[in-house]
Amino acid sequence: MCSGNNSFRAVITGKGGVGKTTLTACLAAALAGNGITTLAVDEDPQMNLPYAMGLPVERARAIVPLNLNRDYVEEKTGARPGASGWGALFKLNPDVDDVVARYGVTVADRMNLLVMGTVKQAGGGCLCAENVLLDSVVRHLALRENEGILLDTQAGVEHFGRALSRGFSHCLVVTDATFNALTVACSSADLARQIGIPKVCLVLNRAADGAEARLDRFRQETGTDVKDRFDGVVAMPFEPRLAELEPDVTRIMSRPDSGYAAAVRSLAAALTARTCSCSTPVLEIRS
């Protein structure tokens, strides 16, 4: 079924330290610069996305993630975290339609932020009020119209189960050319496909001379050709100025000579090139 609006949903995942939060922030800035209202959602337990997007330190520190907002969890689910114990009764499908209006933060024109917090995964999954609330938030995000959603997650996406497949059209798996990061990337791609995300793209960050040789070495050692595991491969060149600009890495997007900024803009254009779910894959950029 075809849609004529600017709605799209992308989840960004990958091994820690490969630059996924930087990509999320810069991609949000690029989309907002193209006139698309964008909501970046921080699910990573490190909670670095507010700083990366340029939110002042004082405002960023004042944000309470949804999973730690006991009043909101209790209001929506009927159970107060940490007070009810095992066997507590709570709503399994709480109404969270007001979550962005109440807890969303405007960072810049058309660039908004929601700090969600992370899902508990102890013992193979926790059916607790906090997790139920976060799952409901993800389902709500998938229904919002005329808005781009970027969900910055910790490594792996399986903790959201089918919620991500109902409306999230893309999974951007961020990696560098190291063996460990590529291994995590391939596992993340498998998980994304298992829960039904249609398009899975590899974002090769800090790509430099020799990256292609390292991908070939990975193929020889593991028997896995990463280019065959993904619907597209996007190369992001190494950008040394990001270290100088942090925490507000979005400032790189105003540098006309930055190859990284140009690559982010190309990725943003690819994500929004088509809004028809019955069309061919939109991510055709390959290095």
QUIGIHU-V743980 format. One record per backbone hydrogen bond with DSSP energy under -0.5 kcal/mol. NH is the residue of the N-H (numbers start at 1). CO is the residue of the C=O. Records with the same first field share a line. If there is no record, write none. Layout:
NH = CO ; CO
This chain:
3 = 275
8 = 147
10 = 149
11 = 170
12 = 151
13 = 11 ; 172
15 = 174
18 = 15
23 = 19
24 = 20
25 = 21
26 = 22
27 = 23
28 = 24
29 = 25
30 = 26
31 = 27
32 = 28
33 = 29
34 = 30 ; 31
35 = 32
36 = 31
37 = 35
38 = 110
39 = 148
40 = 38 ; 112
41 = 150
42 = 40 ; 114
43 = 41 ; 152
44 = 152
47 = 44
52 = 48
53 = 49
54 = 51
55 = 50
60 = 56
61 = 57
62 = 58
63 = 59 ; 60
65 = 63
66 = 115
67 = 116
68 = 65
69 = 65 ; 66
70 = 68
73 = 69
74 = 70
75 = 71
76 = 72
77 = 73
78 = 74
79 = 73
81 = 79
83 = 80
84 = 80
88 = 85
91 = 77
96 = 94
99 = 96
102 = 98
103 = 99
104 = 100
105 = 113
107 = 105 ; 111
108 = 111
111 = 108
112 = 38 ; 110
113 = 105
114 = 40
116 = 42 ; 114
117 = 42
124 = 121
125 = 122
126 = 120
127 = 125
128 = 126
132 = 128
133 = 129
134 = 130
135 = 131
136 = 132
137 = 133
138 = 134
139 = 135
140 = 136
141 = 137
142 = 138
143 = 140
144 = 140 ; 141
148 = 37
149 = 8
150 = 39
151 = 10 ; 149
152 = 41 ; 150
153 = 12 ; 151
160 = 157
161 = 158
163 = 160
164 = 161
166 = 162
167 = 165
168 = 164
169 = 9 ; 167
170 = 9
171 = 199
172 = 11
173 = 171 ; 201
174 = 13 ; 172
175 = 203
182 = 178
183 = 179
184 = 180
185 = 181
186 = 182
187 = 183
188 = 184
189 = 185
190 = 186
191 = 187
192 = 188
193 = 189
194 = 190
195 = 191
196 = 193
197 = 192
199 = 169
201 = 171
202 = 232
203 = 173 ; 201
204 = 202 ; 234
205 = 175 ; 203
207 = 204 ; 236
211 = 208
214 = 210
215 = 211
216 = 212
217 = 213
218 = 214
219 = 215
220 = 216
221 = 217
222 = 218
223 = 219
224 = 218
225 = 223
226 = 224
228 = 225
229 = 225 ; 226
230 = 226
231 = 200
232 = 200
233 = 285
234 = 202
236 = 204 ; 234
237 = 235
238 = 207
242 = 239
243 = 240
244 = 240
245 = 241
246 = 242
248 = 245
249 = 247
250 = 52
251 = 248
252 = 249
253 = 250
254 = 251
255 = 252
256 = 254
258 = 255
259 = 257
262 = 258
263 = 259
264 = 260
265 = 261
266 = 262
267 = 263
268 = 264
269 = 265
270 = 266
271 = 267
272 = 268
273 = 270
277 = 1 ; 275
279 = 276
284 = 282
287 = 233
